[in-house]
Amino acid sequence: MAGEEEKKETPPNFWGHMPEDEYYASQGVRNSQSYFETPNGKLFTQSFLPLDQEVKASVYMTHGYGSDTGWLFQKICINFATWGYAVFAADLLGHGRSDGLRCYMGDMEKIAATSVSFFTHVRKSEPYKDLPAFLFGESMGGATTMLMYFQSEPDAWTGLIFSAPLFVIPENMKPSKVRLFLYGMLFGVADTWASMPDNKMVGKAIKDPEKLKIIASNPRRYTGKPRVGTMREIARVCQYIQDNFARVSAPFLTVHGTSDGVTCPTSSQLLYEKASSSDKTLKLYDGMYHSLIQGEPDENADRVLGDMREWIDERVARYGPKIA
């Protein structure tokens, strides 16, 4: 029986029991982890730096709902680092190893401001202040990243990258207005209650069944029902972003699977149509699900990563510091 229990034990990382330093070195990157103090609580942060090449630019990554910067999300971070980018990521408040009530997103403006305070701190530091800098957001992290962009100084960021961003909620995922109204009548008491339907989001996000098993085994993944305030705030923020698409003037790439059952492909299409950016790119992938990099078969994930690499390399060449 003891042997069976050991087999069922979740390894400390998605790759198994190899020590972290050894794994990251095998991928060609150097990882560091630390906490960043803010007035709203501590953020758990990570950096992924290329081991044997010069840094071309910095990229600041934000994960999706219920996730964190570890487990499979860091595969995105590692890939960008192997291309020559310094990658920095922070667990959102209420997620992973950061402070806050688990998966409570009752004030997304504050949550975005907390993360962007860390990103801006790094972006303005000596090694990176003169290099191009990009914000990257996946899923709900896309909405949070857009709030960070709106909160930042003009021209603070060279470009934006969105992977299946949450700007438009699919009809079958929208929170019940009646339910939100009734909870709202409790004068905020119910805001943190984990009592909203979860609509089995994970199953709608991941196409590859083996990768679904790995993602589901993340010990830091939030598995409770959505909190009342989280759904209320996501609905508000999505509408706010839709109303302000025209304020987006930075270069951006947005990618989406046409079979995404968690965030509408319309999110990316509307951003592309309404943003005032002169340099904007939309990539739609026929038949792909929500989690384009962690959850698709390898050949699909590699296609998306290849498009991201081509886009960011071109922007660094176009907008980066000119070498005489």
Phi, psi and chi 1 to 4 in degrees:
 res  aa     phi    psi   chi1   chi2   chi3   chi4
   1 MET       -  -37.7  -68.1  -65.7  -68.6      -
   2 ALA   -61.6  -38.7      -      -      -      -
   3 GLY   -62.8  -39.6      -      -      -      -
   4 GLU   -64.8  -39.3  -70.9  179.7   11.8      -
   5 GLU   -64.6  -38.3  -71.4  176.4    4.8      -
   6 GLU   -64.7  -36.8  -73.4  175.8    7.6      -
   7 LYS   -65.0  -33.6  -72.8  179.6 -176.6  176.8
   8 LYS   -81.9  -12.6  -67.0  178.4 -178.1  177.2
   9 GLU   -62.9  133.8  178.9 -168.9  -10.3      -
  10 THR   -75.0  126.8  -58.9      -      -      -
  11 PRO   -65.0  160.1   22.6  -31.6      -      -
  12 PRO   -67.4  -20.6   22.7  -32.2      -      -
  13 ASN  -141.5  162.4  -69.1  -66.8      -      -
  14 PHE   -63.1  -25.1   77.1   87.1      -      -
  15 TRP   -85.3   -6.6   60.7   78.7      -      -
  16 GLY   117.8 -138.0      -      -      -      -
  17 HIS  -106.9    2.0  -68.0  -86.1      -      -
  18 MET   -58.5  134.9 -179.3 -171.2  -69.3      -
  19 PRO   -54.4  144.8  -26.3   34.8      -      -
  20 GLU   -58.0  -45.9  -70.4 -172.6   -8.7      -
  21 ASP   -58.3  -40.6  -72.7   -9.4      -      -
  22 GLU   -66.1  -42.8  -73.0 -176.3   31.0      -
  23 TYR   -63.4  -49.3  175.2   75.4      -      -
  24 TYR   -62.4  -40.6  -67.4  123.6      -      -
  25 ALA   -62.1  -36.7      -      -      -      -
  26 SER   -66.0  -23.1   75.2      -      -      -
  27 GLN   -91.6   -5.6  -58.9  -60.0  -59.0      -
  28 GLY    86.0   22.4      -      -      -      -
  29 VAL  -132.3  161.4  -55.2      -      -      -
  30 ARG  -116.1  125.8 -177.2  173.0   68.8 -104.0
  31 ASN  -107.5  140.1  169.9  -93.0      -      -
  32 SER  -134.8  151.4   65.7      -      -      -
  33 GLN  -132.2  140.1  -55.4  174.5    2.7      -
  34 SER  -160.8  173.7   61.6      -      -      -
  35 TYR  -110.6  140.8  -74.8   90.4      -      -
  36 PHE  -114.5  120.5 -175.7   74.9      -      -
  37 GLU   -80.4  131.6  -63.9  -82.1   -4.4      -
  38 THR  -134.7  163.5   83.2      -      -      -
  39 PRO   -61.3  -19.0  -23.0   33.4      -      -
  40 ASN   -98.7    1.5  -58.6  -40.2      -      -
  41 GLY   127.1  173.1      -      -      -      -
  42 LYS   -83.7  137.4  -76.4 -171.1  -59.3 -174.9
  43 LEU  -104.3  134.4  -69.9 -178.8      -      -
  44 PHE   -83.0  127.1  174.7   78.4      -      -
  45 THR  -127.4  154.8   72.0      -      -      -
  46 GLN  -136.9  151.1  -61.9 -162.4   71.5      -
  47 SER  -125.3  148.5   67.4      -      -      -
  48 PHE  -131.1  111.1  -59.6   82.7      -      -
  49 LEU  -116.0  142.8  -53.6  179.2      -      -
  50 PRO   -65.1  139.9   20.5  -29.5      -      -
  51 LEU   -75.5  -45.6  -91.3 -177.9      -      -
  52 ASP  -126.7   33.2  -59.2  -46.3      -      -
  53 GLN  -149.3  158.6   52.7 -176.7  -47.5      -
  54 GLU   -73.3  142.4 -171.2  174.4  -15.7      -
  55 VAL   -76.5  127.8  170.6      -      -      -
  56 LYS   -90.7  -31.5  -63.8 -176.0  -74.4 -170.0
  57 ALA  -168.7  173.1      -      -      -      -
  58 SER  -116.3  147.6   54.5      -      -      -
  59 VAL  -130.9  135.6 -176.1      -      -      -
  60 TYR  -119.8  113.4  -56.2   85.7      -      -
  61 MET  -109.3  140.7  -64.0 -163.6  173.0      -
  62 THR  -128.1  128.3  -59.6      -      -      -
  63 HIS   -81.2  176.9   60.5   81.2      -      -
  64 GLY   -95.2 -173.4      -      -      -      -
  65 TYR   -59.0  132.1  172.8   85.3      -      -
  66 GLY    72.3    0.8      -      -      -      -
  67 SER  -101.5 -163.6 -176.6      -      -      -
  68 ASP  -159.7 -179.4   68.3  -39.4      -      -
  69 THR   -83.6   -4.9   59.6      -      -      -
  70 GLY   -93.7 -152.2      -      -      -      -
  71 TRP    46.2 -133.2 -142.5 -112.1      -      -
  72 LEU   -78.9  -20.1  -78.8 -170.8      -      -
  73 PHE   -59.0  -34.2 -178.8   79.1      -      -
  74 GLN   -67.5  -12.2   64.4 -173.7  -36.6      -
  75 LYS   -60.8  -35.1  -69.9 -174.7   72.6  174.0
  76 ILE   -65.3  -46.8  -51.9  173.8      -      -
  77 CYS   -58.7  -45.4  -54.4      -      -      -
  78 ILE   -63.1  -43.0  -69.9  168.5      -      -
  79 ASN   -59.7  -47.6  -88.8  -79.0      -      -
  80 PHE   -62.0  -38.2  -87.2   72.4      -      -
  81 ALA   -64.4  -38.3      -      -      -      -
  82 THR   -68.5  -16.8   63.8      -      -      -
  83 TRP   -86.9   -1.3  -54.9  -22.4      -      -
  84 GLY   103.0   19.9      -      -      -      -
  85 TYR  -110.2  140.8  -64.3   97.3      -      -
  86 ALA   -84.6  117.8      -      -      -      -
  87 VAL  -109.6  133.2  176.9      -      -      -
  88 PHE  -127.2  137.4  -60.5   88.7      -      -
  89 ALA  -140.8  149.0      -      -      -      -
  90 ALA  -135.0  135.1      -      -      -      -
  91 ASP   -66.1  127.2  -70.2   -3.4      -      -
  92 LEU   -58.9  152.6  -67.0  168.6      -      -
  93 LEU   -52.6  135.8  -74.1  176.0      -      -
  94 GLY    82.6    7.7      -      -      -      -
  95 HIS  -132.6  153.0  -70.7   71.3      -      -
  96 GLY    53.2 -124.1      -      -      -      -
  97 ARG  -105.1   11.6  -73.5  166.9  -88.5 -170.8
  98 SER   -84.7  163.8  -70.2      -      -      -
  99 ASP   -69.2  167.1  -75.4  -12.0      -      -
 100 GLY   112.9  156.9      -      -      -      -
 101 LEU   -64.1  131.8  179.2   63.4      -      -
 102 ARG   -53.2  119.3  -64.3  -59.5   84.0 -171.6
 103 CYS    58.4   31.0 -125.0      -      -      -
 104 TYR   -97.8  116.4  176.1   58.2      -      -
 105 MET  -115.8   42.0  -53.2  -72.8  -69.4      -
 106 GLY   -65.8  -19.1      -      -      -      -
 107 ASP  -139.9   87.1 -175.2  -12.5      -      -
 108 MET   -70.8  -25.4  -73.1 -178.3   65.0      -
 109 GLU   -62.2  -43.8  -62.1  -77.5   -2.4      -
 110 LYS   -67.2  -41.7 -178.3  178.1   81.0  171.1
 111 ILE   -62.7  -43.1  -71.1  169.1      -      -
 112 ALA   -64.9  -43.0      -      -      -      -
 113 ALA   -62.8  -34.6      -      -      -      -
 114 THR   -66.6  -47.3  -54.6      -      -      -
 115 SER   -65.8  -42.6  -74.5      -      -      -
 116 VAL   -70.8  -20.3   83.1      -      -      -
 117 SER   -65.2  -39.5   69.2      -      -      -
 118 PHE   -68.8  -46.9  165.8   65.8      -      -
 119 PHE   -59.4  -43.6  -68.0  158.7      -      -
 120 THR   -67.0  -38.1  -57.4      -      -      -
 121 HIS   -56.9  -45.4  169.9   77.7      -      -
 122 VAL   -72.2  -43.5  177.4      -      -      -
 123 ARG   -59.5  -32.8 -165.6 -101.2 -176.7  -81.9
 124 LYS   -90.9    0.5  -68.8 -176.4  175.6  179.5
 125 SER   -77.2  162.7   65.5      -      -      -
 126 GLU   -54.2  -44.5 -172.8   55.8   42.0      -
 127 PRO   -68.5  -20.6  -15.5   29.6      -      -
 128 TYR  -121.4   -8.3  -51.2  110.2      -      -
 129 LYS   -64.1  -25.2   62.9 -175.1  179.6   68.8
 130 ASP  -102.5    3.3  -64.7  -37.4      -      -
 131 LEU   -96.9  156.4  -66.0  177.4      -      -
 132 PRO   -59.1  150.8  -20.8   31.7      -      -
 133 ALA  -139.5  135.8      -      -      -      -
 134 PHE  -127.4  141.2  -61.1   82.1      -      -
 135 LEU   -95.7  138.8  -69.3  176.4      -      -
 136 PHE  -128.8  129.5  178.2  107.8      -      -
 137 GLY  -136.1  135.4      -      -      -      -
 138 GLU  -112.5  131.8  179.3 -177.4   60.2      -
 139 SER    58.5 -127.2 -169.5      -      -      -
 140 MET   -60.4  -28.4 -174.7 -158.9   67.8      -
 141 GLY   -63.3  -22.9      -      -      -      -
 142 GLY   -66.7  -43.1      -      -      -      -
 143 ALA   -64.2  -42.7      -      -      -      -
 144 THR   -64.3  -39.8  -46.1      -      -      -
 145 THR   -63.6  -38.9  -65.2      -      -      -
 146 MET   -64.2  -39.3 -173.1   65.7   85.4      -
 147 LEU   -62.5  -40.5  -66.4  179.9      -      -
 148 MET   -59.1  -42.7  -66.2 -177.3 -151.1      -
 149 TYR   -61.6  -45.1  170.9   72.5      -      -
 150 PHE   -64.9  -30.0  -71.1  150.2      -      -
 151 GLN   -81.5  -14.0  -67.5  171.5   -2.2      -
 152 SER   -86.9  163.4  -61.9      -      -      -
 153 GLU   -65.4  151.7  -60.9  171.3    1.2      -
 154 PRO   -57.3  139.5  -23.2   32.8      -      -
 155 ASP    64.6   18.4  -57.6  -38.8      -      -
 156 ALA   -67.2  -29.0      -      -      -      -
 157 TRP  -122.6  135.0  -53.1  104.1      -      -
 158 THR   -68.2  -35.5  -51.4      -      -      -
 159 GLY  -167.7  170.7      -      -      -      -
 160 LEU  -126.9  142.5  -49.0  170.5      -      -
 161 ILE  -128.6  127.1  -57.8  172.9      -      -
 162 PHE  -121.9  132.1  -61.7  105.9      -      -
 163 SER  -114.9  112.0  179.0      -      -      -
 164 ALA    46.5   55.1      -      -      -      -
 165 PRO   -68.1  151.5   28.7  -37.2      -      -
 166 LEU   -95.4   92.5  176.3   61.9      -      -
 167 PHE  -115.7  -25.4  -56.9  146.4      -      -
 168 VAL  -130.5  125.3  178.6      -      -      -
 169 ILE   -86.9  128.5  -53.5  173.3      -      -
 170 PRO   -58.2  149.8  -22.1   32.1      -      -
 171 GLU   -55.6  -41.3  -75.6  -60.7  -38.6      -
 172 ASN   -76.4   -5.9   64.6  -20.3      -      -
 173 MET  -105.8   -9.2  -59.6  -68.9  -74.2      -
 174 LYS   -66.6  139.0  -75.7 -176.0  177.1  177.9
 175 PRO   -69.0  145.1   24.8  -32.6      -      -
 176 SER   -65.1  122.9  160.7      -      -      -
 177 LYS   -62.8  -35.0  -69.0 -177.5  179.2  178.5
 178 VAL   -65.3  -45.0  172.6      -      -      -
 179 ARG   -62.2  -45.5 -170.3 -173.8  -68.5 -106.8
 180 LEU   -63.1  -38.0  -72.0  177.2      -      -
 181 PHE   -64.2  -45.3  173.8   75.8      -      -
 182 LEU   -64.9  -42.6  -68.2  174.3      -      -
 183 TYR   -64.9  -36.9  -78.5  135.7      -      -
 184 GLY   -62.2  -27.5      -      -      -      -
 185 MET   -70.0   -9.4  -67.7  179.1   68.7      -
 186 LEU   -88.3   15.1  -63.5  175.3      -      -
 187 PHE    56.4   43.8  -57.3  102.8      -      -
 188 GLY    85.5  -11.3      -      -      -      -
 189 VAL   -60.3  -36.1  173.0      -      -      -
 190 ALA   -87.1    0.2      -      -      -      -
 191 ASP   -59.7  -34.7 -144.1   48.5      -      -
 192 THR   -93.8   -0.1   60.0      -      -      -
 193 TRP   -65.4  133.3  -70.3    2.7      -      -
 194 ALA   -89.9   77.7      -      -      -      -
 195 SER  -138.0   14.5   54.8      -      -      -
 196 MET   -93.9  149.2  -61.1  -66.2  -75.7      -
 197 PRO   -58.6  138.5  -20.5   31.2      -      -
 198 ASP   -93.4  -13.4   67.1    2.6      -      -
 199 ASN    54.9   20.4  -66.5  -47.9      -      -
 200 LYS    48.8   57.3  -63.6 -176.1  168.8   42.4
 201 MET   -64.0  -38.2  -73.8 -173.3  -77.2      -
 202 VAL   -60.7  -44.0  172.5      -      -      -
 203 GLY   -63.7  -26.5      -      -      -      -
 204 LYS   -85.3   -9.5  -63.2  177.6 -180.0  179.6
 205 ALA   -98.6  -28.8      -      -      -      -
 206 ILE  -112.5  122.5  -45.3  -61.0      -      -
 207 LYS   -86.6  -42.3  178.4 -178.1  -76.6 -173.2
 208 ASP   -77.9  116.9 -172.2  -53.1      -      -
 209 PRO   -63.7  -32.5   17.2  -27.8      -      -
 210 GLU   -69.6  -38.3  -69.1  -54.6  -50.1      -
 211 LYS   -71.0  -30.1  -67.7 -179.8  178.9  178.6
 212 LEU   -61.2  -41.1  175.8   57.5      -      -
 213 LYS   -62.3  -41.9  -69.4  177.9 -173.4  176.3
 214 ILE   -66.0  -45.7  -63.5  172.7      -      -
 215 ILE   -63.2  -40.6  -72.4  172.5      -      -
 216 ALA   -67.0  -20.2      -      -      -      -
 217 SER   -89.5    1.7   66.3      -      -      -
 218 ASN   -61.4  115.4  179.5   -2.6      -      -
 219 PRO   -68.3  -15.3   24.7  -33.6      -      -
 220 ARG   -99.7   -0.8  -67.2 -178.2  -65.3  -87.7
 221 ARG   -70.6  134.9 -174.4  174.5   68.4   88.3
 222 TYR   -76.1  126.8  177.6   74.3      -      -
 223 THR  -117.4    1.6   56.6      -      -      -
 224 GLY   -78.3  174.9      -      -      -      -
 225 LYS   -70.6  152.9  -70.6 -175.1  176.3 -178.6
 226 PRO   -59.9  144.1  -23.0   33.7      -      -
 227 ARG   -81.4  151.1  -60.3 -175.3 -173.0  -83.1
 228 VAL   -55.8  -50.3  173.4      -      -      -
 229 GLY   -65.4  -30.5      -      -      -      -
 230 THR   -63.9  -48.8  -63.4      -      -      -
 231 MET   -68.1  -38.4  -62.1  -51.6  -66.8      -
 232 ARG   -58.8  -46.2  165.6 -169.5   54.6   74.8
 233 GLU   -72.7  -37.9 -177.2   69.6  -14.0      -
 234 ILE   -61.7  -42.6  -74.0  174.9      -      -
 235 ALA   -61.8  -42.6      -      -      -      -
 236 ARG   -64.9  -46.5 -178.1 -166.0   71.7   80.3
 237 VAL   -66.2  -38.7  164.7      -      -      -
 238 CYS   -60.1  -43.6  -76.9      -      -      -
 239 GLN   -65.1  -41.1 -172.1   58.3   56.2      -
 240 TYR   -60.6  -44.8  171.8   76.5      -      -
 241 ILE   -65.3  -43.6  -68.9  172.7      -      -
 242 GLN   -58.2  -37.4  -69.0  172.3   43.8      -
 243 ASP   -72.9  -14.3  -68.0  -18.4      -      -
 244 ASN  -122.3   16.9  -74.2  -85.2      -      -
 245 PHE   -53.7  -35.9  -84.3  144.0      -      -
 246 ALA   -65.3  -17.6      -      -      -      -
 247 ARG   -76.0  -11.4  -69.5  173.0   55.6 -168.6
 248 VAL   -79.5  114.7  179.2      -      -      -
 249 SER  -121.3   -8.6   58.0      -      -      -
 250 ALA   -74.8  153.7      -      -      -      -
 251 PRO   -57.9  141.8  -22.4   33.1      -      -
 252 PHE  -150.3  155.3   69.2   81.4      -      -
 253 LEU  -121.1  130.6  166.0   68.5      -      -
 254 THR  -129.0  133.0 -174.1      -      -      -
 255 VAL  -125.9  146.2  -58.8      -      -      -
 256 HIS  -155.2  143.8 -128.0  113.7      -      -
 257 GLY   -86.6  141.0      -      -      -      -
 258 THR   -72.9  -17.6   60.9      -      -      -
 259 SER  -105.0   26.6  -63.2      -      -      -
 260 ASP   -67.8  119.6 -170.4  -27.9      -      -
 261 GLY  -100.0    7.0      -      -      -      -
 262 VAL  -113.0  -44.6  178.7      -      -      -
 263 THR  -126.2  139.6   65.1      -      -      -
 264 CYS   -68.1  133.8  -84.0      -      -      -
 265 PRO   -55.7  -23.5  -23.9   32.8      -      -
 266 THR   -56.9  -28.5  -48.8      -      -      -
 267 SER   -54.3  -50.2  -65.1      -      -      -
 268 SER   -72.9  -37.5  -70.6      -      -      -
 269 GLN   -65.1  -43.7  -68.6  169.5  -47.5      -
 270 LEU   -66.4  -40.3  -74.0  175.4      -      -
 271 LEU   -59.0  -45.9  170.2   62.1      -      -
 272 TYR   -61.9  -41.4  179.1   78.2      -      -
 273 GLU   -72.2  -37.1  -68.8  168.9    7.5      -
 274 LYS  -102.2  -18.0  -63.3 -170.6  174.0 -175.2
 275 ALA   -64.4  147.4      -      -      -      -
 276 SER   -88.9    0.8   57.8      -      -      -
 277 SER   -56.4  138.5  -51.7      -      -      -
 278 SER   -84.6  -20.2   58.1      -      -      -
 279 ASP  -116.9   98.5  178.7   -3.2      -      -
 280 LYS  -141.7  143.4   49.4 -173.3  176.9  178.8
 281 THR  -136.0  132.0  -55.3      -      -      -
 282 LEU  -120.0  129.8  166.3   66.8      -      -
 283 LYS  -124.4  120.7  -65.0  -84.2 -172.4 -178.8
 284 LEU  -110.6  134.9  -64.8  176.1      -      -
 285 TYR  -113.7  112.7  -59.5   98.0      -      -
 286 ASP   -62.0  124.8 -170.5   41.8      -      -
 287 GLY    80.9   -4.6      -      -      -      -
 288 MET   -80.0  151.8  -70.6 -163.9 -160.2      -
 289 TYR   -86.9 -160.6  -77.5   19.6      -      -
 290 HIS   -73.6  -49.4  177.6   63.5      -      -
 291 SER   -86.1   91.4 -174.2      -      -      -
 292 LEU   -73.0  -27.4  -67.1  169.1      -      -
 293 ILE  -107.7  -44.9  -62.4  169.5      -      -
 294 GLN   -81.1  -26.1  -58.9  101.5  -63.5      -
 295 GLY  -111.9   -8.1      -      -      -      -
 296 GLU   -90.9  158.6  -72.2  -73.9  -36.7      -
 297 PRO   -53.6  153.5  -24.8   33.7      -      -
 298 ASP   -54.3  -40.7  -72.6  -13.0      -      -
 299 GLU   -64.6  -34.2   61.0  -90.3   21.9      -
 300 ASN   -71.5  -45.7  -72.0   -7.2      -      -
 301 ALA   -60.1  -40.6      -      -      -      -
 302 ASP   -65.2  -34.3  -71.2  -15.7      -      -
 303 ARG   -64.8  -44.4  179.4 -179.3  163.9 -159.4
 304 VAL   -64.6  -46.2  176.3      -      -      -
 305 LEU   -61.9  -38.4  -74.0  166.5      -      -
 306 GLY   -62.0  -41.0      -      -      -      -
 307 ASP   -66.2  -39.0  -72.8  -18.9      -      -
 308 MET   -64.4  -42.9  -72.4 -178.8  174.2      -
 309 ARG   -63.6  -44.1 -178.0  176.6 -171.2  176.5
 310 GLU   -60.8  -42.6 -179.3  179.8    8.6      -
 311 TRP   -65.6  -49.4 -175.5   88.9      -      -
 312 ILE   -70.7  -36.5 -166.8  170.3      -      -
 313 ASP   -61.0  -41.7  -77.5   -9.7      -      -
 314 GLU   -64.6  -38.9  -74.4 -177.7    2.7      -
 315 ARG   -72.1  -35.4  -89.8   66.3 -158.6  173.1
 316 VAL   -64.0  -41.9  168.4      -      -      -
 317 ALA   -65.4  -35.8      -      -      -      -
 318 ARG   -80.1  -41.4 -172.7 -179.6  -57.6  177.4
 319 TYR  -111.5   -4.8  -55.4  116.3      -      -
 320 GLY   -75.6  175.1      -      -      -      -
 321 PRO   -61.0  135.7   18.3  -28.0      -      -
 322 LYS   -83.9  128.1  -53.0  -57.6  179.9 -170.2
 323 ILE   -98.0  123.2  -60.2  173.1      -      -
 324 ALA   -69.3      -      -      -      -      -
